[in-house]
Amino acid sequence: MKHDPAGVGSPAGEPRPKAIRGLEGLALDHVAIAVPSLEEAGPYLALGLLPDGPDEVVADQGVRVRLLRAGGAAIELLAPLADDGPVARFLARRGPGLHHLAFRVADLDAEIARLRSLGASFVDPEPRLGRGGSRVAFLHPRWTGGVLVELVTHA
Ligand code: CO
C-alpha cells in the first residue's frame, strides 16, 4: 500500500472521522476542570486566560460552567449545581482537578456510530446537551486510558 499517513485510503473502511483528512488531527475544543465553586477561576485569570461570556447553567449535566479562552481551545470550569450530580460525585471522590478533555467533531452521531463499531463504549446511551446548545457524548474512561473524553458538535 502506498504511503498514506492520514489513513485516507485505508482498505479497513473509515479509520478516521470524515472531517479529519489532514495531519492536524482532531481539534481540542476544551479541557474541563471540576471545581467546588466558580470562584476558583482566579488563578486561571491570573495566568492570562480570558473569560468568555457569562457563566452558563448546563442542566443536562448538573453543572454551572465558566468558559476561559486559551488560544484556539478553552478551559471549562465546572461547578456542581447540587450534591448528587456527576461532577459533585467526582469532587467527593477525587477532589478538584482535571475532569475531561473535549474534541470537536463535525457530526456527532456519525462519530458515535463509527466509534461504537470499533468497540468504544460511551457513558450515556444517547448524546447530551452541552454548553451553548452543543451536543456532546462522553467516551467511557476505560476505553480512553482512564481519562474521560467528550466529543462535541457545536450548534
Ligand atoms: Co466539556
Backbone and ligand atoms as CSV (ligand in chain L), in Angstrom:
chain,resi,resn,atom,element,x,y,z
A,1,MET,N,N,0.830,-1.194,0.000
A,1,MET,CA,C,0.000,0.000,0.000
A,1,MET,C,C,0.871,1.254,0.000
A,2,LYS,N,N,0.480,2.264,-0.756
A,2,LYS,CA,C,1.299,3.465,-0.842
A,2,LYS,C,C,1.267,4.224,0.486
A,3,HIS,N,N,2.273,5.107,0.636
A,3,HIS,CA,C,2.363,5.881,1.886
A,3,HIS,C,C,1.102,6.718,2.064
A,4,ASP,N,N,0.484,6.577,3.210
A,4,ASP,CA,C,-0.819,7.210,3.417
A,4,ASP,C,C,-0.976,7.551,4.894
A,5,PRO,N,N,-0.193,8.543,5.346
A,5,PRO,CA,C,-0.136,8.785,6.793
A,5,PRO,C,C,-1.487,9.149,7.411
A,6,ALA,N,N,-2.372,9.746,6.653
A,6,ALA,CA,C,-3.646,10.138,7.249
A,6,ALA,C,C,-4.668,9.013,7.221
A,7,GLY,N,N,-4.292,7.887,6.628
A,7,GLY,CA,C,-5.216,6.756,6.630
A,7,GLY,C,C,-6.406,6.943,5.715
A,8,VAL,N,N,-6.323,7.908,4.806
A,8,VAL,CA,C,-7.485,8.230,3.975
A,8,VAL,C,C,-7.899,7.055,3.113
A,9,GLY,N,N,-6.890,6.365,2.581
A,9,GLY,CA,C,-7.221,5.295,1.645
A,9,GLY,C,C,-7.207,3.918,2.275
A,10,SER,N,N,-7.314,3.844,3.573
A,10,SER,CA,C,-7.218,2.547,4.231
A,10,SER,C,C,-8.319,1.613,3.766
A,11,PRO,N,N,-7.961,0.394,3.400
A,11,PRO,CA,C,-8.974,-0.560,2.971
A,11,PRO,C,C,-9.835,-1.054,4.139
A,12,ALA,N,N,-9.431,-0.723,5.359
A,12,ALA,CA,C,-10.192,-1.198,6.512
A,12,ALA,C,C,-11.480,-0.405,6.725
A,13,GLY,N,N,-11.809,0.442,5.757
A,13,GLY,CA,C,-13.027,1.217,5.964
A,13,GLY,C,C,-12.676,2.564,6.535
A,14,GLU,N,N,-13.424,3.152,7.334
A,14,GLU,CA,C,-13.205,4.523,7.774
A,14,GLU,C,C,-12.475,4.557,9.105
A,15,PRO,N,N,-11.147,4.554,9.087
A,15,PRO,CA,C,-10.434,4.534,10.360
A,15,PRO,C,C,-10.457,5.885,11.064
A,16,ARG,N,N,-10.753,6.934,10.349
A,16,ARG,CA,C,-10.730,8.268,10.947
A,16,ARG,C,C,-12.039,8.991,10.657
A,17,PRO,N,N,-12.327,10.016,11.484
A,17,PRO,CA,C,-13.540,10.792,11.222
A,17,PRO,C,C,-13.506,11.381,9.820
A,18,LYS,N,N,-14.658,11.491,9.203
A,18,LYS,CA,C,-14.732,12.032,7.849
A,18,LYS,C,C,-14.112,13.416,7.739
A,19,ALA,N,N,-14.266,14.229,8.811
A,19,ALA,CA,C,-13.780,15.607,8.735
A,19,ALA,C,C,-12.265,15.689,8.844
A,20,ILE,N,N,-11.636,14.617,9.307
A,20,ILE,CA,C,-10.197,14.668,9.571
A,20,ILE,C,C,-9.454,14.049,8.403
A,21,ARG,N,N,-9.034,14.890,7.466
A,21,ARG,CA,C,-8.320,14.378,6.312
A,21,ARG,C,C,-6.892,14.859,6.274
A,22,GLY,N,N,-6.565,15.841,7.074
A,22,GLY,CA,C,-5.199,16.358,7.068
A,22,GLY,C,C,-4.371,15.711,8.155
A,23,LEU,N,N,-3.294,16.369,8.509
A,23,LEU,CA,C,-2.402,15.793,9.509
A,23,LEU,C,C,-2.492,16.514,10.841
A,24,GLU,N,N,-3.425,17.424,10.977
A,24,GLU,CA,C,-3.527,18.180,12.223
A,24,GLU,C,C,-4.225,17.398,13.305
A,25,GLY,N,N,-4.988,16.389,12.933
A,25,GLY,CA,C,-5.704,15.620,13.937
A,25,GLY,C,C,-6.954,16.328,14.407
A,26,LEU,N,N,-7.570,15.691,15.343
A,26,LEU,CA,C,-8.825,16.203,15.890
A,26,LEU,C,C,-8.538,17.464,16.707
A,27,ALA,N,N,-9.412,18.472,16.604
A,27,ALA,CA,C,-9.175,19.720,17.331
A,27,ALA,C,C,-9.598,19.591,18.784
A,28,LEU,N,N,-8.689,19.999,19.674
A,28,LEU,CA,C,-9.048,20.081,21.090
A,28,LEU,C,C,-10.004,21.249,21.256
A,29,ASP,N,N,-11.176,20.996,21.779
A,29,ASP,CA,C,-12.162,22.058,21.971
A,29,ASP,C,C,-11.998,22.707,23.341
A,30,HIS,N,N,-11.950,21.868,24.359
A,30,HIS,CA,C,-11.726,22.393,25.711
A,30,HIS,C,C,-11.211,21.319,26.648
A,31,VAL,N,N,-10.655,21.802,27.737
A,31,VAL,CA,C,-10.264,20.950,28.857
A,31,VAL,C,C,-11.140,21.389,30.023
A,32,ALA,N,N,-11.791,20.432,30.670
A,32,ALA,CA,C,-12.705,20.790,31.757
A,32,ALA,C,C,-12.089,20.435,33.103
A,33,ILE,N,N,-12.250,21.356,34.036
A,33,ILE,CA,C,-11.715,21.189,35.382
A,33,ILE,C,C,-12.877,21.291,36.360
A,34,ALA,N,N,-12.997,20.285,37.220
A,34,ALA,CA,C,-14.063,20.295,38.223
A,34,ALA,C,C,-13.607,21.109,39.424
A,35,VAL,N,N,-14.460,22.028,39.839
A,35,VAL,CA,C,-14.161,22.885,40.993
A,35,VAL,C,C,-15.403,22.960,41.878
A,36,PRO,N,N,-15.206,23.154,43.180
A,36,PRO,CA,C,-16.376,23.257,44.051
A,36,PRO,C,C,-17.183,24.514,43.756
A,37,SER,N,N,-16.496,25.579,43.317
A,37,SER,CA,C,-17.174,26.852,43.046
A,37,SER,C,C,-16.443,27.564,41.920
A,38,LEU,N,N,-17.189,28.336,41.136
A,38,LEU,CA,C,-16.567,29.037,40.010
A,38,LEU,C,C,-15.635,30.152,40.459
A,39,GLU,N,N,-15.665,30.465,41.739
A,39,GLU,CA,C,-14.722,31.463,42.263
A,39,GLU,C,C,-13.282,30.953,42.151
A,40,GLU,N,N,-13.134,29.661,41.925
A,40,GLU,CA,C,-11.789,29.085,41.752
A,40,GLU,C,C,-11.144,29.533,40.442
A,41,ALA,N,N,-11.830,30.347,39.663
A,41,ALA,CA,C,-11.277,30.815,38.380
A,41,ALA,C,C,-10.088,31.749,38.558
A,42,GLY,N,N,-9.943,32.349,39.735
A,42,GLY,CA,C,-8.930,33.382,39.964
A,42,GLY,C,C,-7.546,33.045,39.437
A,43,PRO,N,N,-6.992,31.896,39.821
A,43,PRO,CA,C,-5.630,31.589,39.348
A,43,PRO,C,C,-5.539,31.484,37.827
A,44,TYR,N,N,-6.587,31.017,37.188
A,44,TYR,CA,C,-6.555,30.887,35.722
A,44,TYR,C,C,-6.604,32.256,35.055
A,45,LEU,N,N,-7.358,33.165,35.646
A,45,LEU,CA,C,-7.369,34.530,35.119
A,45,LEU,C,C,-6.000,35.172,35.321
A,46,ALA,N,N,-5.385,34.889,36.469
A,46,ALA,CA,C,-4.051,35.430,36.739
A,46,ALA,C,C,-3.034,34.893,35.736
A,47,LEU,N,N,-3.237,33.654,35.300
A,47,LEU,CA,C,-2.349,33.074,34.298
A,47,LEU,C,C,-2.480,33.772,32.951
A,48,GLY,N,N,-3.616,34.417,32.701
A,48,GLY,CA,C,-3.810,35.124,31.444
A,48,GLY,C,C,-4.910,34.567,30.569
A,49,LEU,N,N,-5.653,33.577,31.069
A,49,LEU,CA,C,-6.804,33.107,30.308
A,49,LEU,C,C,-7.889,34.182,30.353
A,50,LEU,N,N,-8.675,34.252,29.279
A,50,LEU,CA,C,-9.665,35.321,29.178
A,50,LEU,C,C,-11.073,34.769,29.360
A,51,PRO,N,N,-11.858,35.394,30.251
A,51,PRO,CA,C,-13.249,34.952,30.407
A,51,PRO,C,C,-13.997,35.133,29.093
A,52,ASP,N,N,-14.874,34.208,28.770
A,52,ASP,CA,C,-15.599,34.248,27.507
A,52,ASP,C,C,-17.090,34.108,27.786
A,53,GLY,N,N,-17.771,35.246,27.865
A,53,GLY,CA,C,-19.215,35.232,28.049
A,53,GLY,C,C,-19.608,34.955,29.489
A,54,PRO,N,N,-20.903,35.059,29.751
A,54,PRO,CA,C,-21.399,34.834,31.107
A,54,PRO,C,C,-21.360,33.352,31.473
A,55,ASP,N,N,-21.388,33.070,32.772
A,55,ASP,CA,C,-21.480,31.686,33.223
A,55,ASP,C,C,-22.767,31.085,32.673
A,56,GLU,N,N,-22.720,29.794,32.460
A,56,GLU,CA,C,-23.896,29.126,31.888
A,56,GLU,C,C,-24.272,27.914,32.741
A,57,VAL,N,N,-25.570,27.735,32.965
A,57,VAL,CA,C,-26.052,26.530,33.636
A,57,VAL,C,C,-26.336,25.488,32.559
A,58,VAL,N,N,-25.708,24.325,32.684
A,58,VAL,CA,C,-25.986,23.217,31.776
A,58,VAL,C,C,-26.736,22.166,32.596
A,59,ALA,N,N,-28.063,22.285,32.558
A,59,ALA,CA,C,-28.906,21.465,33.436
A,59,ALA,C,C,-28.750,19.983,33.135
A,60,ASP,N,N,-28.557,19.660,31.870
A,60,ASP,CA,C,-28.473,18.255,31.466
A,60,ASP,C,C,-27.270,17.562,32.113
A,61,GLN,N,N,-26.276,18.345,32.515
A,61,GLN,CA,C,-25.093,17.763,33.157
A,61,GLN,C,C,-24.953,18.179,34.607
A,62,GLY,N,N,-25.933,18.961,35.098
A,62,GLY,CA,C,-25.935,19.336,36.515
A,62,GLY,C,C,-24.793,20.241,36.916
A,63,VAL,N,N,-24.391,21.131,36.006
A,63,VAL,CA,C,-23.244,21.995,36.306
A,63,VAL,C,C,-23.489,23.447,35.916
A,64,ARG,N,N,-22.727,24.323,36.577
A,64,ARG,CA,C,-22.579,25.709,36.145
A,64,ARG,C,C,-21.190,25.780,35.514
A,65,VAL,N,N,-21.107,26.433,34.337
A,65,VAL,CA,C,-19.871,26.421,33.556
A,65,VAL,C,C,-19.346,27.839,33.377
A,66,ARG,N,N,-18.048,28.011,33.601
A,66,ARG,CA,C,-17.386,29.274,33.253
A,66,ARG,C,C,-16.330,28.962,32.213
A,67,LEU,N,N,-16.420,29.654,31.087
A,67,LEU,CA,C,-15.510,29.390,29.972
A,67,LEU,C,C,-14.380,30.414,29.970
A,68,LEU,N,N,-13.158,29.910,29.855
A,68,LEU,CA,C,-11.976,30.768,29.787
A,68,LEU,C,C,-11.240,30.431,28.504
A,69,ARG,N,N,-10.976,31.442,27.688
A,69,ARG,CA,C,-10.313,31.223,26.393
A,69,ARG,C,C,-8.819,30.992,26.576
A,70,ALA,N,N,-8.319,30.005,25.851
A,70,ALA,CA,C,-6.885,29.700,25.888
A,70,ALA,C,C,-6.446,29.435,24.454
A,71,GLY,N,N,-6.217,30.491,23.698
A,71,GLY,CA,C,-5.852,30.329,22.294
A,71,GLY,C,C,-7.003,29.706,21.531
A,72,GLY,N,N,-6.697,28.669,20.749
A,72,GLY,CA,C,-7.737,28.026,19.954
A,72,GLY,C,C,-8.630,27.093,20.754
A,73,ALA,N,N,-8.289,26.841,21.995
A,73,ALA,CA,C,-9.099,25.960,22.831
A,73,ALA,C,C,-9.628,26.764,24.017
A,74,ALA,N,N,-10.211,26.093,24.961
A,74,ALA,CA,C,-10.761,26.781,26.122
A,74,ALA,C,C,-10.601,25.901,27.345
A,75,ILE,N,N,-10.639,26.534,28.490
A,75,ILE,CA,C,-10.746,25.825,29.755
A,75,ILE,C,C,-12.171,26.030,30.235
A,76,GLU,N,N,-12.800,24.941,30.594
A,76,GLU,CA,C,-14.153,24.993,31.152
A,76,GLU,C,C,-14.045,24.674,32.631
A,77,LEU,N,N,-14.457,25.609,33.458
A,77,LEU,CA,C,-14.552,25.280,34.884
A,77,LEU,C,C,-15.970,24.794,35.141
A,78,LEU,N,N,-16.083,23.648,35.798
A,78,LEU,CA,C,-17.381,23.033,36.071
A,78,LEU,C,C,-17.618,23.011,37.573
A,79,ALA,N,N,-18.704,23.635,37.998
A,79,ALA,CA,C,-19.074,23.564,39.414
A,79,ALA,C,C,-20.439,22.897,39.511
A,80,PRO,N,N,-20.600,21.985,40.467
A,80,PRO,CA,C,-21.870,21.254,40.550
A,80,PRO,C,C,-23.029,22.155,40.979
A,81,LEU,N,N,-24.218,21.873,40.433
A,81,LEU,CA,C,-25.426,22.604,40.822
A,81,LEU,C,C,-26.006,22.047,42.111
A,82,ALA,N,N,-25.805,20.760,42.348
A,82,ALA,CA,C,-26.385,20.103,43.522
A,82,ALA,C,C,-25.408,19.038,43.991
A,83,ASP,N,N,-25.751,18.390,45.097
A,83,ASP,CA,C,-24.817,17.433,45.710
A,83,ASP,C,C,-24.834,16.057,45.048
A,84,ASP,N,N,-25.754,15.843,44.107
A,84,ASP,CA,C,-25.941,14.463,43.637
A,84,ASP,C,C,-25.630,14.269,42.150
A,85,GLY,N,N,-25.080,15.316,41.497
A,85,GLY,CA,C,-24.778,15.162,40.067
A,85,GLY,C,C,-23.437,14.475,39.857
A,86,PRO,N,N,-23.113,14.192,38.604
A,86,PRO,CA,C,-21.849,13.503,38.321
A,86,PRO,C,C,-20.606,14.296,38.732
A,87,VAL,N,N,-20.637,15.618,38.567
A,87,VAL,CA,C,-19.463,16.413,38.944
A,87,VAL,C,C,-19.345,16.505,40.469
A,88,ALA,N,N,-20.495,16.576,41.160
A,88,ALA,CA,C,-20.452,16.560,42.629
A,88,ALA,C,C,-19.864,15.246,43.120
A,89,ARG,N,N,-20.248,14.158,42.485
A,89,ARG,CA,C,-19.700,12.848,42.895
A,89,ARG,C,C,-18.203,12.758,42.584
A,90,PHE,N,N,-17.825,13.327,41.440
A,90,PHE,CA,C,-16.404,13.353,41.078
A,90,PHE,C,C,-15.601,14.110,42.146
A,91,LEU,N,N,-16.117,15.281,42.554
A,91,LEU,CA,C,-15.418,16.092,43.566
A,91,LEU,C,C,-15.330,15.356,44.895
A,92,ALA,N,N,-16.403,14.665,45.258
A,92,ALA,CA,C,-16.410,13.957,46.536
A,92,ALA,C,C,-15.389,12.817,46.518
A,93,ARG,N,N,-15.268,12.185,45.350
A,93,ARG,CA,C,-14.408,11.009,45.248
A,93,ARG,C,C,-12.937,11.390,45.060
A,94,ARG,N,N,-12.709,12.405,44.202
A,94,ARG,CA,C,-11.324,12.674,43.789
A,94,ARG,C,C,-10.838,14.071,44.097
A,95,GLY,N,N,-11.732,14.938,44.525
A,95,GLY,CA,C,-11.345,16.327,44.773
A,95,GLY,C,C,-11.278,17.111,43.476
A,96,PRO,N,N,-11.030,18.426,43.558
A,96,PRO,CA,C,-10.973,19.252,42.357
A,96,PRO,C,C,-9.844,18.793,41.436
A,97,GLY,N,N,-10.056,18.997,40.142
A,97,GLY,CA,C,-8.984,18.653,39.202
A,97,GLY,C,C,-9.515,18.393,37.821
A,98,LEU,N,N,-8.615,17.876,36.972
A,98,LEU,CA,C,-8.957,17.595,35.581
A,98,LEU,C,C,-10.151,16.648,35.498
A,99,HIS,N,N,-11.174,17.065,34.768
A,99,HIS,CA,C,-12.388,16.254,34.666
A,99,HIS,C,C,-12.520,15.584,33.312
A,100,HIS,N,N,-12.361,16.329,32.223
A,100,HIS,CA,C,-12.389,15.698,30.904
A,100,HIS,C,C,-11.690,16.554,29.850
A,101,LEU,N,N,-11.365,15.884,28.746
A,101,LEU,CA,C,-10.895,16.550,27.533
A,101,LEU,C,C,-12.020,16.489,26.523
A,102,ALA,N,N,-12.179,17.543,25.725
A,102,ALA,CA,C,-13.224,17.528,24.706
A,102,ALA,C,C,-12.635,17.813,23.336
A,103,PHE,N,N,-13.020,16.979,22.379
A,103,PHE,CA,C,-12.586,17.147,20.995
A,103,PHE,C,C,-13.790,17.470,20.132
A,104,ARG,N,N,-13.553,18.364,19.164
A,104,ARG,CA,C,-14.601,18.837,18.259
A,104,ARG,C,C,-14.765,17.859,17.100
A,105,VAL,N,N,-15.977,17.461,16.837
A,105,VAL,CA,C,-16.254,16.617,15.671
A,105,VAL,C,C,-17.365,17.271,14.849
A,106,ALA,N,N,-17.359,16.982,13.555
A,106,ALA,CA,C,-18.316,17.633,12.659
A,106,ALA,C,C,-19.708,17.019,12.799
A,107,ASP,N,N,-19.762,15.723,13.000
A,107,ASP,CA,C,-21.057,15.029,13.004
A,107,ASP,C,C,-21.055,14.028,14.160
A,108,LEU,N,N,-21.631,14.446,15.267
A,108,LEU,CA,C,-21.547,13.647,16.495
A,108,LEU,C,C,-22.165,12.263,16.317
A,109,ASP,N,N,-23.326,12.205,15.700
A,109,ASP,CA,C,-24.000,10.898,15.563
A,109,ASP,C,C,-23.178,9.931,14.714
A,110,ALA,N,N,-22.580,10.466,13.654
A,110,ALA,CA,C,-21.756,9.617,12.802
A,110,ALA,C,C,-20.530,9.122,13.560
A,111,GLU,N,N,-19.945,9.997,14.380
A,111,GLU,CA,C,-18.764,9.610,15.158
A,111,GLU,C,C,-19.106,8.546,16.197
A,112,ILE,N,N,-20.259,8.696,16.835
A,112,ILE,CA,C,-20.673,7.697,17.836
A,112,ILE,C,C,-20.825,6.339,17.161
A,113,ALA,N,N,-21.482,6.335,16.026
A,113,ALA,CA,C,-21.693,5.066,15.317
A,113,ALA,C,C,-20.360,4.473,14.882
A,114,ARG,N,N,-19.474,5.336,14.355
A,114,ARG,CA,C,-18.189,4.851,13.880
A,114,ARG,C,C,-17.367,4.261,15.021
A,115,LEU,N,N,-17.330,4.986,16.153
A,115,LEU,CA,C,-16.513,4.519,17.281
A,115,LEU,C,C,-17.125,3.284,17.939
A,116,ARG,N,N,-18.460,3.227,17.979
A,116,ARG,CA,C,-19.092,2.011,18.522
A,116,ARG,C,C,-18.688,0.802,17.688
A,117,SER,N,N,-18.592,1.006,16.376
A,117,SER,CA,C,-18.233,-0.116,15.507
A,117,SER,C,C,-16.791,-0.553,15.763
A,118,LEU,N,N,-15.999,0.310,16.396
A,118,LEU,CA,C,-14.621,-0.033,16.744
A,118,LEU,C,C,-14.514,-0.550,18.179
A,119,GLY,N,N,-15.665,-0.681,18.846
A,119,GLY,CA,C,-15.664,-1.242,20.194
A,119,GLY,C,C,-15.659,-0.216,21.309
A,120,ALA,N,N,-15.826,1.068,20.977
A,120,ALA,CA,C,-15.823,2.110,22.011
A,120,ALA,C,C,-17.065,1.990,22.889
A,121,SER,N,N,-16.898,2.337,24.152
A,121,SER,CA,C,-18.086,2.421,24.999
A,121,SER,C,C,-18.275,3.859,25.453
A,122,PHE,N,N,-19.535,4.244,25.526
A,122,PHE,CA,C,-19.905,5.603,25.911
A,122,PHE,C,C,-20.570,5.584,27.285
A,123,VAL,N,N,-20.468,6.705,27.980
A,123,VAL,CA,C,-21.036,6.793,29.326
A,123,VAL,C,C,-22.557,6.743,29.263
A,124,ASP,N,N,-23.154,7.447,28.302
A,124,ASP,CA,C,-24.613,7.519,28.197
A,124,ASP,C,C,-25.064,6.868,26.891
A,125,PRO,N,N,-26.274,6.323,26.882
A,125,PRO,CA,C,-26.763,5.703,25.649
A,125,PRO,C,C,-27.044,6.721,24.530
A,126,GLU,N,N,-27.371,7.953,24.912
A,126,GLU,CA,C,-27.696,8.982,23.928
A,126,GLU,C,C,-26.854,10.233,24.208
A,127,PRO,N,N,-26.599,11.065,23.167
A,127,PRO,CA,C,-25.893,12.330,23.399
A,127,PRO,C,C,-26.647,13.231,24.389
A,128,ARG,N,N,-25.898,14.107,25.031
A,128,ARG,CA,C,-26.489,15.075,25.947
A,128,ARG,C,C,-26.372,16.471,25.357
A,129,LEU,N,N,-27.096,17.410,26.001
A,129,LEU,CA,C,-26.970,18.808,25.605
A,129,LEU,C,C,-25.811,19.417,26.375
A,130,GLY,N,N,-24.984,20.176,25.664
A,130,GLY,CA,C,-23.837,20.820,26.304
A,130,GLY,C,C,-23.979,22.331,26.313
A,131,ARG,N,N,-22.901,22.983,26.646
A,131,ARG,CA,C,-22.848,24.440,26.706
A,131,ARG,C,C,-23.165,25.046,25.338
A,132,GLY,N,N,-23.883,26.158,25.355
A,132,GLY,CA,C,-24.137,26.916,24.129
A,132,GLY,C,C,-24.913,26.139,23.082
A,133,GLY,N,N,-25.770,25.215,23.535
A,133,GLY,CA,C,-26.586,24.462,22.587
A,133,GLY,C,C,-25.817,23.373,21.854
A,134,SER,N,N,-24.613,23.077,22.303
A,134,SER,CA,C,-23.861,21.997,21.652
A,134,SER,C,C,-24.452,20.641,22.027
A,135,ARG,N,N,-24.059,19.615,21.285
A,135,ARG,CA,C,-24.412,18.234,21.625
A,135,ARG,C,C,-23.118,17.516,21.953
A,136,VAL,N,N,-23.171,16.711,23.003
A,136,VAL,CA,C,-21.946,16.072,23.481
A,136,VAL,C,C,-22.187,14.607,23.780
A,137,ALA,N,N,-21.110,13.833,23.714
A,137,ALA,CA,C,-21.142,12.436,24.139
A,137,ALA,C,C,-19.811,12.145,24.818
A,138,PHE,N,N,-19.873,11.398,25.909
A,138,PHE,CA,C,-18.672,11.083,26.680
A,138,PHE,C,C,-18.270,9.637,26.454
A,139,LEU,N,N,-17.025,9.454,26.035
A,139,LEU,CA,C,-16.467,8.110,25.931
A,139,LEU,C,C,-16.139,7.609,27.330
A,140,HIS,N,N,-16.369,6.349,27.558
A,140,HIS,CA,C,-16.080,5.806,28.879
A,140,HIS,C,C,-14.570,5.784,29.111
A,141,PRO,N,N,-14.129,6.269,30.282
A,141,PRO,CA,C,-12.678,6.332,30.539
A,141,PRO,C,C,-11.972,4.983,30.426
A,142,ARG,N,N,-12.702,3.899,30.558
A,142,ARG,CA,C,-11.990,2.618,30.443
A,142,ARG,C,C,-11.599,2.352,28.986
A,143,TRP,N,N,-12.201,3.098,28.046
A,143,TRP,CA,C,-11.821,2.946,26.641
A,143,TRP,C,C,-10.724,3.927,26.262
A,144,THR,N,N,-10.486,4.940,27.090
A,144,THR,CA,C,-9.582,6.039,26.721
A,144,THR,C,C,-8.501,6.234,27.783
A,145,GLY,N,N,-7.987,5.156,28.293
A,145,GLY,CA,C,-6.822,5.232,29.165
A,145,GLY,C,C,-7.053,5.941,30.476
A,146,GLY,N,N,-8.290,5.874,30.972
A,146,GLY,CA,C,-8.545,6.432,32.292
A,146,GLY,C,C,-8.936,7.893,32.291
A,147,VAL,N,N,-9.028,8.503,31.101
A,147,VAL,CA,C,-9.424,9.916,31.012
A,147,VAL,C,C,-10.805,9.999,30.373
A,148,LEU,N,N,-11.669,10.765,30.984
A,148,LEU,CA,C,-12.986,10.988,30.390
A,148,LEU,C,C,-12.812,11.889,29.163
A,149,VAL,N,N,-13.302,11.440,28.017
A,149,VAL,CA,C,-13.163,12.190,26.765
A,149,VAL,C,C,-14.550,12.507,26.223
A,150,GLU,N,N,-14.755,13.786,25.944
A,150,GLU,CA,C,-16.024,14.261,25.378
A,150,GLU,C,C,-15.831,14.510,23.887
A,151,LEU,N,N,-16.822,14.153,23.107
A,151,LEU,CA,C,-16.895,14.584,21.713
A,151,LEU,C,C,-17.992,15.646,21.650
A,152,VAL,N,N,-17.707,16.744,20.957
A,152,VAL,CA,C,-18.682,17.829,20.928
A,152,VAL,C,C,-18.899,18.318,19.500
A,153,THR,N,N,-20.169,18.538,19.175
A,153,THR,CA,C,-20.541,19.202,17.935
A,153,THR,C,C,-21.276,20.477,18.294
A,154,HIS,N,N,-20.705,21.600,17.866
A,154,HIS,CA,C,-21.324,22.878,18.219
A,154,HIS,C,C,-22.509,23.165,17.316
A,155,ALA,N,N,-23.512,23.820,17.888
A,155,ALA,CA,C,-24.739,24.148,17.146
A,155,ALA,C,C,-24.406,25.153,16.049
L,1,CO,CO,CO,-16.992,19.586,28.270
